[in-house]
C-alpha cells in the first residue's frame, strides 16, 4: 500500500521536474539556513521576529517591558516639543503601569512604580535649558593651543 503511494508521489515529482516547475525557485543553489547549527526549540519565533522586523522586547513579560519603558523615558521625552506633551506621555505610561499593578500577569514579580511626572518635567526643562553645542564649537574646545611642542620646549631651555 505505501509502496504504491510512494510510487505515485515520485511519479508526480518527476512529471513536475520535466515540466520545469522546480526551475528558478528562490534559494536554488544556496545552503539551507541553520544547517549544521545545534537545534533550537524557539527557531520559529526567532525567524518570525526577524522576518517581520519586530523587536525582541515583545517576548518579555509585561513587568519587564514596563521597566524597560520606564528606563527609556528620558530618551523618549527629550525631543517632545511642549511640557504638556511630556505630561501626556508620562500619563499614558502611568495608566499602563497602574493597569498592570491592578491585574498583574503570570510573569515575574518585579517592583514597578508609576513614573513621577514632576521629576521627568524637571529633567526635561534642564536639558532644554542646556545650550546646544555645535560640532565646530566642540572641535575648538578640544583643540590644543596653536603653539607647538617645540615652542614650549624652546622657552624652557632658553
C-alpha positions in Angstrom: 0.0 0.0 0.0 2.7 2.5 1.0 4.9 1.5 -1.9 2.1 2.3 -4.4 1.6 5.7 -2.7 5.3 6.4 -2.7 5.5 5.5 -6.4 2.6 7.8 -7.3 4.2 10.7 -5.4 7.6 10.0 -7.0 5.9 10.0 -10.5 4.2 13.3 -9.8 7.5 14.8 -8.7 9.3 13.5 -11.8 6.5 15.0 -14.1 6.9 18.4 -12.4 10.6 18.3 -12.9 10.2 17.5 -16.6 7.7 20.4 -16.9 10.2 22.7 -15.3 8.1 23.7 -12.3 11.1 23.4 -9.9 13.4 25.7 -12.1 14.3 29.1 -10.7 12.9 28.6 -7.2 14.1 31.1 -4.6 17.1 29.7 -2.7 18.2 27.3 -5.5 21.8 26.6 -5.1 22.1 28.2 -1.7 22.8 26.3 1.5 19.9 25.6 3.8 19.9 28.2 6.6 20.7 26.8 10.0 22.0 23.6 8.7 24.8 22.3 10.9 23.8 24.5 13.8 22.5 23.0 17.1 18.8 22.5 17.4 16.9 25.5 18.9 13.4 25.0 20.1 12.5 28.6 19.6 13.7 28.7 16.0 10.3 29.5 14.6 9.7 32.5 16.9 13.2 33.9 16.2 12.7 33.6 12.5 9.3 35.2 12.7 10.7 38.2 14.7 13.5 38.6 12.2 11.2 38.3 9.1 8.7 40.7 10.4 11.3 43.1 11.8 9.8 43.1 15.3 11.7 44.0 18.5 12.6 41.1 20.7 11.1 43.0 23.7 7.8 41.7 22.7 8.8 38.3 24.2 9.4 39.8 27.7 6.8 39.6 30.4 4.7 42.8 30.9 6.6 43.8 34.1 9.9 43.7 32.3 8.5 45.6 29.3 7.2 48.3 31.7 10.6 48.5 33.5 12.4 48.9 30.2 10.0 51.7 29.1 10.5 53.5 32.4 14.3 53.4 31.8 13.8 54.8 28.4 11.5 57.7 29.4 14.3 60.4 29.4 15.3 59.5 25.9 11.7 59.4 24.6 10.7 62.7 26.1 13.9 64.6 25.1 12.5 65.6 21.7 8.9 66.4 22.7 8.1 70.0 21.9 6.0 71.1 24.9 5.6 70.4 28.6 2.1 69.2 28.0 3.2 66.6 25.5 5.7 65.3 28.1 2.9 65.2 30.8 0.7 63.3 28.3 3.4 60.8 27.5 4.2 60.1 31.2 0.4 60.0 32.0 -0.2 57.3 29.4 2.7 55.3 30.7 1.4 55.6 34.2 -2.0 54.4 33.1 -0.4 51.2 31.7 1.6 50.7 34.9 -1.4 51.1 37.2 -3.4 48.7 35.0 -0.7 46.1 35.3 -0.4 46.7 39.1 -4.2 46.1 39.4 -4.1 42.9 37.3 -0.6 41.5 37.1 0.1 38.7 34.7 1.9 35.5 35.4 5.3 37.0 34.8 8.0 37.6 37.4 7.0 39.9 40.3 9.2 42.9 39.8 8.7 46.2 41.5 7.2 48.6 39.0 6.0 52.0 40.2 4.4 54.9 38.4 6.8 57.5 37.0 7.0 60.8 38.9 5.8 63.3 36.3 7.4 66.3 38.1 10.8 64.7 38.1 10.6 64.0 34.4 9.4 67.6 33.7 12.3 68.9 35.8 14.9 66.9 33.8 13.2 67.8 30.5 13.4 71.5 31.4 17.1 71.2 32.4 18.0 69.5 29.1 16.2 72.2 27.1 17.9 75.0 29.1 21.3 73.5 28.3 22.8 75.2 25.3 23.3 73.2 22.2 27.0 72.7 21.3 27.8 72.7 17.6 30.4 70.5 16.0 32.8 73.4 15.4 32.4 74.5 19.0 33.2 71.0 20.2 36.3 70.8 18.0 37.6 74.1 19.1 37.0 73.2 22.7 39.1 70.1 22.3 41.8 71.5 20.1 45.0 72.4 22.0 46.7 75.7 21.8 48.2 76.7 18.5 51.7 76.8 19.9 53.6 73.7 19.0 55.6 71.5 21.4 58.8 72.8 20.1 58.0 76.4 21.1 57.2 75.3 24.7 60.4 73.2 24.7 62.4 76.2 23.4 61.0 78.5 26.0 62.0 76.1 28.8 65.6 75.8 27.6 66.2 79.3 26.6 
